[in-house]
Amino acid sequence: MSQHGYDIMQVCLEGHKITDLYSEPQFRQSACEECGSDTIHQCPKCETNIKGRYKGGFSGSGPDVKDFCHGCGEPYPWADEAGEFTEVDSSVLDDELVERSVSQYESGHYQSAVQSAFIILEERVRDRGGFGRDIHGSDLMTESFTPDDGPLSFGETGSEQQGVMFLYRGAMQSLRNPASHRFIEEVDEDYARDVIHTVNLLLRLMETNTSSNASSKLEQHPESGVVDSDS
């Protein structure tokens, strides 16, 4: 039975997630396939159900296993004594991401942090590719990274270039759009942290691989809809 729109998660005593859809019996297990440990779906202290997948949320891998009960605050059996949480490592991140997105993440505004991260990516792609503001989102990524003709396309082969285009376009469609167009309960600190690092990787890949080829491609393909970067 779900609580407050959430299904229930089943986890083994070593912290391996069995299922976040406990309401569907076919996904349950009495013992963990990875380590053989017994499984639980409630907090041993207060018997609150472990929060699982949000009903009605977007599809994906579902929430990560948490170390502490949201009902009583006590650690679950698999939590280490230190209860350490892997924070965003600002030292390896893009400066603008740290300034705009990480600050929101650290203040608990996780959906805003995700939205800001993708605004940074979109603006950086637009500026580097010389595009105007009449194109945005997945369309901008497609035009920017289209194999051969895209001003920001990179890769040793055609298939690699196509994969790069799908990577950037897919990030916009699957990671940015849900969090930008509606309130999503699953945008928690883990999801926001992972998105920030994903966007950081996309920025780094683009800036590493397009430093010298973007302007030359703009000159070769003026018909692609790219505006002159000096205008």
Disulfide bonds with the S-S distance in Angstrom:
none
